[in-house]
Amino acid sequence: MTFPKDFLWGGAVAANQCEGAYDEDGKGLSTQDVTPHGIAGPRTAEPAPDNMKLVGIDFYHRYKEDVKLFAEMGFKVFRTSIAWSRIFPQGDEDTPNEKGLRFYDDLFDECLKYGMEPLVTISHYETPLHLSRTYNGWVNRRMIDFYEKYVRTIFDRYGKKVKYWLTFNEINSVLHEPFLSGGIYTDKEKLSKNDLYQAVHHELVASALATKIAHEMMPEAKVGCMILSMPTYPLTPSPDDVIKVMESTHMNDFFGDVHVRGRYPGYMKRYFRENNIEIQFAPGDEEILKNTVDFVSFSYYMSICDTADPAKRKEGKGNLLGGVPNPYLDASQWGWQIDPKGLRYVLNYYYDRYQKPLFIVENGLGAVDELIRNADGEMTVEDGYRIDYLKQHLLQVEEAIEDGVEVMGYTSWGCIDLVSASTAELKKRYGYIYVDRYDDGTGTLERYRKKSFYWYRDVISTNGAVL
Ligand code: BGP
C-alpha cells in the first residue's frame, strides 16, 4: 500500500469562486467583486451583473448540501478560504463582522460533523477592495498590520476547529497578477519593479508573522506556504537554455525558499542589485522571517518550457505564467499542457530542496462538460477524460511516495464546479459535482454527481488501491 494510512484525500475551493452572496450579512467588497472577466479583463467601478462570482454557485446558502456530498465521497479534508471582507468588510476597521465569523463557524462545524478536517487559505485572491483602493494593497506596509489583526481574529475564533492553515494562495502569482493576487491597485504596466518586490516583501513578512502567531496561539496548528508550481524544462539541451531555466525557476523558488529557510537567497540579492531594486526592511523583519512553515503546499496543473533563444520564445497560454509550449505534451481545451510526470518531478524537486512534508492542494482538469440523462435515468456527466487526467496524476503521486517523498495529502481543485479564476467562466468545470449554472446567469443551481464522483469515492475508500 503506497499511500500512507492517514493520507488526507479531499477537494479544494476558494470563497470568491463559489460562495456568491457578495454583499450579504455585512460582507464588504473584495477585489473579485469588480473583476467580472477574470485576470485578463478590465476592472469595473462597481460590481457588475455579468460578474459570475457575485452569485458563484451559491455555496454560501448551500454549503450543507455540498459538504454532505463531499462526505459521501469520503473526503478527509476540505480546503476552502475565508473571505477577508466577510470578517473585516473594509479591512482596516477595529471590530470584525460577527455574521461573517458565524458563517465559517457553521461551515467548519459542518465539515467536522463528517470527520472532515478544514484546510483554510487565509487569503485567496480576495483582498478587501477598500485596502486595495486606499492603500494600494501590499505595496503599503500597513497591510501587515491589517493582515495581523485578521489572522489573530480568525485564529482566536477557529483555533479549536481548524488545524491546517495556508497563509496566501499561490503567493508567487503576485509577480504576474498584482491586483488579484496582491490587491495592488496600480495598473500592472505602470507598477515599478521596486514597488512590486516591496509588496512581495510585505507578504513574506506577513506570512512569517502569521506562522509565528499561529504557533503561539494554536500549538497543534500546522501552517504551510502555498506556491503556484510550474516545473520549467529547458526547450533544448543547450547550456544557455539550462541556465535560463535555472534563472526563471529561481523567480518562483524565491517564495518557497524564504518560507522554508527563513532568509532571502543569494540569487535574489543579485537580481535586486542588477535591477536597481532596493527593498526596505523594517527593524525586526529579518527576525520575523525566521518563523518558517511546517509544510509546503502547492498547486500543480502543468509544466512549461523556457529558452534563451528569443526566436523560439513564443508564449503559450498558461495559468498566470506564460511559458513556451512543450512539443511533447497535449493540452486541455484552455491550452494548459497536461504533464502527469511533471507532478512526480516537482514533488521530488521540492522534497529534495526543502525536506518538508508536501501537500498538493490543487490539481485538476478544467473542461467543458455535458449534462446528460444516463440509462438509469440519472442526470450526470460522463467525464472519463477527467478521471483519466486525475488518475494519471495520482499514479505519479504514488511514484513520488515510492521515491521517498513525504506527501501529506491531495485536494483536487474545484471539487464542485465553480467560477474560474483566470477567465471568470462557469463553463470551465473541474468538479466531481456538476452545478446547473451557466455564464449567461441562468441555471437552477441544482447539483448532480458526475461519473468522476463515484470514481473518486472508490479511490478514497481504497486509499488509492484502485488506481
Ligand atoms: C489557481 C487558483 C485557483 C483556481 C485554479 C484553476 O491558479 O489558485 O483559484 O481557479 O488556478 O484556474 P482557473 O480557474 O483559471 O482554471
Residues whose N, C-alpha, C, O or C-beta is under 5 A from the ligand:
A	BS01	BGP	A14 E170 G366 V419 S420 A421 S422 T423
